[in-house]
């Protein structure tokens, strides 16, 4: 299965990695694609200063979307 994750995607961590000082929900940017399911992700603070750069697998990440996806309907309440 090919991952939909690609270079420069904004992603969130799906699991705690306390040995790396990273925790579920932290947000990073994919800065390198090593293999179809392996990525280097940079985690930065609000000032853009990187506090962690780690190699992670696709099953540890989810893509974050900041707009409606093509073909998706808005939910009416």
Backbone as XML, in Angstrom:
<?xml version="1.0"?>
<chain id="A" units="angstrom">
  <residue number="1" name="UNK">
    <atom name="N" x="0.847" y="-1.186" z="0.000"/>
    <atom name="CA" x="0.000" y="0.000" z="0.000"/>
    <atom name="C" x="0.884" y="1.238" z="0.000"/>
  </residue>
  <residue number="2" name="UNK">
    <atom name="N" x="0.677" y="2.143" z="-0.935"/>
    <atom name="CA" x="1.426" y="3.383" z="-0.966"/>
    <atom name="C" x="0.788" y="4.395" z="-0.036"/>
  </residue>
  <residue number="3" name="UNK">
    <atom name="N" x="1.618" y="5.088" z="0.704"/>
    <atom name="CA" x="1.135" y="6.078" z="1.647"/>
    <atom name="C" x="0.744" y="7.352" z="0.912"/>
  </residue>
  <residue number="4" name="UNK">
    <atom name="N" x="-0.326" y="8.016" z="1.337"/>
    <atom name="CA" x="-0.667" y="9.302" z="0.735"/>
    <atom name="C" x="0.223" y="10.430" z="1.271"/>
  </residue>
  <residue number="5" name="UNK">
    <atom name="N" x="1.032" y="10.148" z="2.283"/>
    <atom name="CA" x="1.900" y="11.169" z="2.868"/>
    <atom name="C" x="3.003" y="11.516" z="1.869"/>
  </residue>
  <residue number="6" name="UNK">
    <atom name="N" x="3.245" y="12.830" z="1.716"/>
    <atom name="CA" x="4.274" y="13.262" z="0.773"/>
    <atom name="C" x="5.090" y="14.410" z="1.374"/>
  </residue>
  <residue number="7" name="UNK">
    <atom name="N" x="6.138" y="14.775" z="0.670"/>
    <atom name="CA" x="7.035" y="15.838" z="1.094"/>
    <atom name="C" x="6.262" y="17.116" z="1.412"/>
  </residue>
  <residue number="8" name="UNK">
    <atom name="N" x="6.572" y="17.738" z="2.536"/>
    <atom name="CA" x="6.016" y="18.988" z="3.039"/>
    <atom name="C" x="4.600" y="18.869" z="3.610"/>
  </residue>
  <residue number="9" name="UNK">
    <atom name="N" x="4.051" y="17.661" z="3.700"/>
    <atom name="CA" x="2.761" y="17.494" z="4.370"/>
    <atom name="C" x="2.910" y="17.820" z="5.851"/>
  </residue>
  <residue number="10" name="UNK">
    <atom name="N" x="1.865" y="18.405" z="6.400"/>
    <atom name="CA" x="1.789" y="18.636" z="7.845"/>
    <atom name="C" x="1.135" y="17.404" z="8.446"/>
  </residue>
  <residue number="11" name="UNK">
    <atom name="N" x="1.781" y="16.834" z="9.453"/>
    <atom name="CA" x="1.315" y="15.575" z="10.036"/>
    <atom name="C" x="1.252" y="15.688" z="11.553"/>
  </residue>
  <residue number="12" name="UNK">
    <atom name="N" x="0.470" y="14.804" z="12.155"/>
    <atom name="CA" x="0.400" y="14.701" z="13.607"/>
    <atom name="C" x="0.855" y="13.310" z="14.021"/>
  </residue>
  <residue number="13" name="UNK">
    <atom name="N" x="1.526" y="13.255" z="15.139"/>
    <atom name="CA" x="2.009" y="11.999" z="15.688"/>
    <atom name="C" x="0.854" y="11.230" z="16.317"/>
  </residue>
  <residue number="14" name="UNK">
    <atom name="N" x="0.751" y="9.939" z="16.050"/>
    <atom name="CA" x="-0.352" y="9.113" z="16.538"/>
    <atom name="C" x="-0.027" y="8.318" z="17.796"/>
  </residue>
  <residue number="15" name="UNK">
    <atom name="N" x="1.204" y="8.392" z="18.272"/>
    <atom name="CA" x="1.572" y="7.634" z="19.469"/>
    <atom name="C" x="2.613" y="8.397" z="20.272"/>
  </residue>
  <residue number="16" name="UNK">
    <atom name="N" x="2.677" y="8.085" z="21.553"/>
    <atom name="CA" x="3.698" y="8.663" z="22.411"/>
    <atom name="C" x="5.040" y="8.004" z="22.130"/>
  </residue>
  <residue number="17" name="UNK">
    <atom name="N" x="6.076" y="8.829" z="22.037"/>
    <atom name="CA" x="7.451" y="8.351" z="21.891"/>
    <atom name="C" x="8.301" y="9.062" z="22.946"/>
  </residue>
  <residue number="18" name="UNK">
    <atom name="N" x="8.066" y="8.729" z="24.225"/>
    <atom name="CA" x="8.742" y="9.465" z="25.307"/>
    <atom name="C" x="10.262" y="9.397" z="25.243"/>
  </residue>
  <residue number="19" name="UNK">
    <atom name="N" x="10.805" y="8.313" z="24.682"/>
    <atom name="CA" x="12.262" y="8.207" z="24.555"/>
    <atom name="C" x="12.829" y="9.262" z="23.602"/>
  </residue>
  <residue number="20" name="UNK">
    <atom name="N" x="11.957" y="9.823" z="22.745"/>
    <atom name="CA" x="12.349" y="10.877" z="21.814"/>
    <atom name="C" x="11.852" y="12.246" z="22.261"/>
  </residue>
  <residue number="21" name="UNK">
    <atom name="N" x="11.106" y="12.280" z="23.366"/>
    <atom name="CA" x="10.531" y="13.532" z="23.842"/>
    <atom name="C" x="9.364" y="13.995" z="22.993"/>
  </residue>
  <residue number="22" name="UNK">
    <atom name="N" x="8.700" y="13.050" z="22.320"/>
    <atom name="CA" x="7.554" y="13.367" z="21.468"/>
    <atom name="C" x="6.321" y="12.623" z="21.955"/>
  </residue>
  <residue number="23" name="UNK">
    <atom name="N" x="5.160" y="13.278" z="21.783"/>
    <atom name="CA" x="3.922" y="12.709" z="22.303"/>
    <atom name="C" x="2.795" y="12.843" z="21.294"/>
  </residue>
  <residue number="24" name="UNK">
    <atom name="N" x="1.835" y="11.932" z="21.420"/>
    <atom name="CA" x="0.669" y="11.882" z="20.530"/>
    <atom name="C" x="0.064" y="13.280" z="20.374"/>
  </residue>
  <residue number="25" name="UNK">
    <atom name="N" x="-0.190" y="13.657" z="19.145"/>
    <atom name="CA" x="-0.814" y="14.942" z="18.862"/>
    <atom name="C" x="0.156" y="16.038" z="18.458"/>
  </residue>
  <residue number="26" name="UNK">
    <atom name="N" x="1.458" y="15.838" z="18.697"/>
    <atom name="CA" x="2.402" y="16.858" z="18.282"/>
    <atom name="C" x="2.440" y="16.930" z="16.763"/>
  </residue>
  <residue number="27" name="UNK">
    <atom name="N" x="2.613" y="18.150" z="16.244"/>
    <atom name="CA" x="2.517" y="18.419" z="14.819"/>
    <atom name="C" x="3.900" y="18.675" z="14.231"/>
  </residue>
  <residue number="28" name="UNK">
    <atom name="N" x="4.140" y="18.083" z="13.054"/>
    <atom name="CA" x="5.410" y="18.273" z="12.364"/>
    <atom name="C" x="5.205" y="18.373" z="10.870"/>
  </residue>
  <residue number="29" name="UNK">
    <atom name="N" x="6.311" y="18.567" z="10.164"/>
    <atom name="CA" x="6.307" y="18.673" z="8.702"/>
    <atom name="C" x="7.235" y="17.620" z="8.117"/>
  </residue>
  <residue number="30" name="UNK">
    <atom name="N" x="6.763" y="16.937" z="7.089"/>
    <atom name="CA" x="7.591" y="15.945" z="6.407"/>
    <atom name="C" x="8.655" y="16.694" z="5.605"/>
  </residue>
  <residue number="31" name="UNK">
    <atom name="N" x="9.928" y="16.443" z="5.929"/>
    <atom name="CA" x="11.023" y="17.141" z="5.254"/>
    <atom name="C" x="11.840" y="16.215" z="4.353"/>
  </residue>
  <residue number="32" name="UNK">
    <atom name="N" x="11.578" y="14.922" z="4.422"/>
    <atom name="CA" x="12.266" y="13.962" z="3.560"/>
    <atom name="C" x="11.435" y="12.691" z="3.474"/>
  </residue>
  <residue number="33" name="UNK">
    <atom name="N" x="11.412" y="12.095" z="2.292"/>
    <atom name="CA" x="10.750" y="10.805" z="2.086"/>
    <atom name="C" x="11.857" y="9.815" z="1.761"/>
  </residue>
  <residue number="34" name="UNK">
    <atom name="N" x="12.065" y="8.836" z="2.657"/>
    <atom name="CA" x="13.129" y="7.855" z="2.469"/>
    <atom name="C" x="12.661" y="6.640" z="1.678"/>
  </residue>
  <residue number="35" name="UNK">
    <atom name="N" x="11.468" y="6.189" z="1.965"/>
    <atom name="CA" x="10.834" y="5.054" z="1.306"/>
    <atom name="C" x="9.351" y="5.393" z="1.257"/>
  </residue>
  <residue number="36" name="UNK">
    <atom name="N" x="8.552" y="4.622" z="0.538"/>
    <atom name="CA" x="7.128" y="4.957" z="0.461"/>
    <atom name="C" x="6.437" y="5.088" z="1.822"/>
  </residue>
  <residue number="37" name="UNK">
    <atom name="N" x="6.926" y="4.435" z="2.842"/>
    <atom name="CA" x="6.260" y="4.478" z="4.152"/>
    <atom name="C" x="7.180" y="4.991" z="5.269"/>
  </residue>
  <residue number="38" name="UNK">
    <atom name="N" x="8.301" y="5.628" z="4.917"/>
    <atom name="CA" x="9.269" y="6.095" z="5.915"/>
    <atom name="C" x="9.617" y="7.555" z="5.632"/>
  </residue>
  <residue number="39" name="UNK">
    <atom name="N" x="9.512" y="8.395" z="6.673"/>
    <atom name="CA" x="9.639" y="9.840" z="6.502"/>
    <atom name="C" x="10.508" y="10.459" z="7.589"/>
  </residue>
  <residue number="40" name="UNK">
    <atom name="N" x="11.198" y="11.534" z="7.225"/>
    <atom name="CA" x="11.844" y="12.361" z="8.229"/>
    <atom name="C" x="10.885" y="13.508" z="8.510"/>
  </residue>
  <residue number="41" name="UNK">
    <atom name="N" x="10.560" y="13.680" z="9.786"/>
    <atom name="CA" x="9.591" y="14.692" z="10.192"/>
    <atom name="C" x="10.272" y="15.679" z="11.126"/>
  </residue>
  <residue number="42" name="UNK">
    <atom name="N" x="10.096" y="16.966" z="10.832"/>
    <atom name="CA" x="10.628" y="18.028" z="11.680"/>
    <atom name="C" x="9.510" y="18.592" z="12.535"/>
  </residue>
  <residue number="43" name="UNK">
    <atom name="N" x="9.745" y="18.636" z="13.829"/>
    <atom name="CA" x="8.809" y="19.220" z="14.782"/>
    <atom name="C" x="9.385" y="20.562" z="15.217"/>
  </residue>
  <residue number="44" name="UNK">
    <atom name="N" x="8.599" y="21.633" z="15.061"/>
    <atom name="CA" x="9.068" y="22.985" z="15.347"/>
    <atom name="C" x="8.107" y="23.701" z="16.286"/>
  </residue>
  <residue number="45" name="UNK">
    <atom name="N" x="8.646" y="24.705" z="16.997"/>
    <atom name="CA" x="7.796" y="25.515" z="17.869"/>
    <atom name="C" x="7.128" y="26.621" z="17.042"/>
  </residue>
  <residue number="46" name="UNK">
    <atom name="N" x="6.364" y="27.494" z="17.716"/>
    <atom name="CA" x="5.641" y="28.553" z="17.006"/>
    <atom name="C" x="6.574" y="29.561" z="16.342"/>
  </residue>
  <residue number="47" name="UNK">
    <atom name="N" x="7.818" y="29.619" z="16.761"/>
    <atom name="CA" x="8.796" y="30.532" z="16.163"/>
    <atom name="C" x="9.572" y="29.882" z="15.021"/>
  </residue>
  <residue number="48" name="UNK">
    <atom name="N" x="9.251" y="28.627" z="14.701"/>
    <atom name="CA" x="9.904" y="27.932" z="13.614"/>
    <atom name="C" x="11.199" y="27.241" z="13.998"/>
  </residue>
  <residue number="49" name="UNK">
    <atom name="N" x="11.529" y="27.242" z="15.291"/>
    <atom name="CA" x="12.757" y="26.580" z="15.752"/>
    <atom name="C" x="12.484" y="25.086" z="15.942"/>
  </residue>
  <residue number="50" name="UNK">
    <atom name="N" x="13.253" y="24.271" z="15.221"/>
    <atom name="CA" x="13.072" y="22.814" z="15.313"/>
    <atom name="C" x="13.509" y="22.318" z="16.684"/>
  </residue>
  <residue number="51" name="UNK">
    <atom name="N" x="12.670" y="21.488" z="17.301"/>
    <atom name="CA" x="13.034" y="20.873" z="18.568"/>
    <atom name="C" x="13.216" y="19.366" z="18.439"/>
  </residue>
  <residue number="52" name="UNK">
    <atom name="N" x="12.841" y="18.802" z="17.285"/>
    <atom name="CA" x="13.072" y="17.379" z="17.037"/>
    <atom name="C" x="12.982" y="17.118" z="15.542"/>
  </residue>
  <residue number="53" name="UNK">
    <atom name="N" x="13.853" y="16.254" z="15.060"/>
    <atom name="CA" x="13.794" y="15.754" z="13.688"/>
    <atom name="C" x="13.976" y="14.251" z="13.791"/>
  </residue>
  <residue number="54" name="UNK">
    <atom name="N" x="12.936" y="13.507" z="13.421"/>
    <atom name="CA" x="12.946" y="12.053" z="13.613"/>
    <atom name="C" x="12.474" y="11.327" z="12.366"/>
  </residue>
  <residue number="55" name="UNK">
    <atom name="N" x="12.972" y="10.116" z="12.191"/>
    <atom name="CA" x="12.515" y="9.236" z="11.122"/>
    <atom name="C" x="11.356" y="8.408" z="11.665"/>
  </residue>
  <residue number="56" name="UNK">
    <atom name="N" x="10.213" y="8.501" z="10.994"/>
    <atom name="CA" x="8.989" y="7.853" z="11.466"/>
    <atom name="C" x="8.319" y="7.119" z="10.314"/>
  </residue>
  <residue number="57" name="UNK">
    <atom name="N" x="7.502" y="6.134" z="10.660"/>
    <atom name="CA" x="6.777" y="5.373" z="9.641"/>
    <atom name="C" x="5.367" y="5.937" z="9.467"/>
  </residue>
  <residue number="58" name="UNK">
    <atom name="N" x="4.771" y="5.620" z="8.342"/>
    <atom name="CA" x="3.440" y="6.125" z="8.014"/>
    <atom name="C" x="2.399" y="5.748" z="9.066"/>
  </residue>
  <residue number="59" name="UNK">
    <atom name="N" x="2.539" y="4.565" z="9.682"/>
    <atom name="CA" x="1.536" y="4.152" z="10.674"/>
    <atom name="C" x="1.659" y="4.932" z="11.988"/>
  </residue>
  <residue number="60" name="UNK">
    <atom name="N" x="2.677" y="5.764" z="12.129"/>
    <atom name="CA" x="2.835" y="6.609" z="13.310"/>
    <atom name="C" x="2.302" y="8.018" z="13.070"/>
  </residue>
  <residue number="61" name="UNK">
    <atom name="N" x="1.824" y="8.282" z="11.856"/>
    <atom name="CA" x="1.457" y="9.647" z="11.455"/>
    <atom name="C" x="0.085" y="9.714" z="10.819"/>
  </residue>
  <residue number="62" name="UNK">
    <atom name="N" x="-0.523" y="10.899" z="10.917"/>
    <atom name="CA" x="-1.721" y="11.190" z="10.137"/>
    <atom name="C" x="-1.550" y="12.567" z="9.513"/>
  </residue>
  <residue number="63" name="UNK">
    <atom name="N" x="-2.044" y="12.714" z="8.283"/>
    <atom name="CA" x="-1.978" y="14.001" z="7.589"/>
    <atom name="C" x="-3.025" y="14.932" z="8.182"/>
  </residue>
  <residue number="64" name="UNK">
    <atom name="N" x="-2.658" y="16.195" z="8.361"/>
    <atom name="CA" x="-3.600" y="17.217" z="8.806"/>
    <atom name="C" x="-4.012" y="18.054" z="7.605"/>
  </residue>
  <residue number="65" name="UNK">
    <atom name="N" x="-5.301" y="18.329" z="7.500"/>
    <atom name="CA" x="-5.839" y="19.102" z="6.390"/>
    <atom name="C" x="-6.394" y="20.411" z="6.925"/>
  </residue>
  <residue number="66" name="UNK">
    <atom name="N" x="-6.113" y="21.502" z="6.217"/>
    <atom name="CA" x="-6.563" y="22.824" z="6.655"/>
    <atom name="C" x="-7.696" y="23.359" z="5.795"/>
  </residue>
  <residue number="67" name="UNK">
    <atom name="N" x="-8.203" y="22.528" z="4.903"/>
    <atom name="CA" x="-9.308" y="22.943" z="4.057"/>
    <atom name="C" x="-10.123" y="21.721" z="3.650"/>
  </residue>
  <residue number="68" name="UNK">
    <atom name="N" x="-11.260" y="21.965" z="3.079"/>
    <atom name="CA" x="-12.136" y="20.893" z="2.627"/>
    <atom name="C" x="-11.434" y="20.068" z="1.549"/>
  </residue>
  <residue number="69" name="UNK">
    <atom name="N" x="-11.582" y="18.764" z="1.612"/>
    <atom name="CA" x="-11.005" y="17.885" z="0.606"/>
    <atom name="C" x="-11.887" y="17.864" z="-0.629"/>
  </residue>
  <residue number="70" name="UNK">
    <atom name="N" x="-11.296" y="17.753" z="-1.786"/>
    <atom name="CA" x="-12.052" y="17.699" z="-3.040"/>
    <atom name="C" x="-13.037" y="16.543" z="-3.001"/>
  </residue>
  <residue number="71" name="UNK">
    <atom name="N" x="-14.271" y="16.810" z="-3.370"/>
    <atom name="CA" x="-15.274" y="15.763" z="-3.427"/>
    <atom name="C" x="-15.989" y="15.514" z="-2.107"/>
  </residue>
  <residue number="72" name="UNK">
    <atom name="N" x="-15.582" y="16.184" z="-1.053"/>
    <atom name="CA" x="-16.234" y="15.987" z="0.255"/>
    <atom name="C" x="-17.337" y="17.034" z="0.419"/>
  </residue>
  <residue number="73" name="UNK">
    <atom name="N" x="-18.455" y="16.609" z="0.972"/>
    <atom name="CA" x="-19.563" y="17.529" z="1.214"/>
    <atom name="C" x="-19.443" y="18.110" z="2.605"/>
  </residue>
  <residue number="74" name="UNK">
    <atom name="N" x="-19.859" y="19.341" z="2.755"/>
    <atom name="CA" x="-19.933" y="19.948" z="4.075"/>
    <atom name="C" x="-21.119" y="19.367" z="4.819"/>
  </residue>
  <residue number="75" name="UNK">
    <atom name="N" x="-20.969" y="19.159" z="6.101"/>
    <atom name="CA" x="-22.052" y="18.625" z="6.926"/>
    <atom name="C" x="-22.957" y="19.781" z="7.320"/>
  </residue>
  <residue number="76" name="UNK">
    <atom name="N" x="-24.242" y="19.635" z="7.051"/>
    <atom name="CA" x="-25.216" y="20.668" z="7.428"/>
    <atom name="C" x="-25.831" y="20.291" z="8.759"/>
  </residue>
  <residue number="77" name="UNK">
    <atom name="N" x="-25.952" y="21.270" z="9.646"/>
    <atom name="CA" x="-26.567" y="21.006" z="10.955"/>
    <atom name="C" x="-27.897" y="21.692" z="11.074"/>
  </residue>
</chain>
